[in-house]
């Protein structure tokens, strides 16, 4: 069973194997479902995950009560069309996320929807897991979320599951191999750029000072 989990990062979300029917495409809502219609424009998807509560204040604030009702109706229609719909609160034709079974096997280390989807895929018997549209690059937003994704990807690889991550994603990557890579090329580049900019700032300050002296006399 090959499963491609598609997030909402534009840099790689369209790299999923949509044309290869050997792969199941699993998609999820962006954040807390605002603009969900914008992110369901994938060529195809076989499953949709929405793991927030429908009465969650942030969700209601984003969509309002009428919008939440429309979102539930849309997911019900997805389920009726044959798409697997997995939610925290079961909807008609959908499936409630099996939290008890998942936590019994994997523990309670879940900080985002993607990590729940990875664990679900492992338990479902995936032989291959691909992540696209899941960059986890923004520290302020994903700094606390990325580790749990990497933890569950590690479990997948430890069980012999083939894991594929796009080059543009920060998942399972580091700037340098500690102790073995002699130089942090990216860090050296940043330091060089910082030195260059500092030199420009100092030069500008010097020229401003000369200008001020010239016009003060």
Helices and strands as residue ranges (DSSP letters): E 2-6, G 13-15, E 23-28, G 38-40, E 47-50, H 57-80, E 84-87, E 95-96, H 99-106, H 113-124, E 128-132, H 139-142, H 146-158, E 162-165, H 185-216
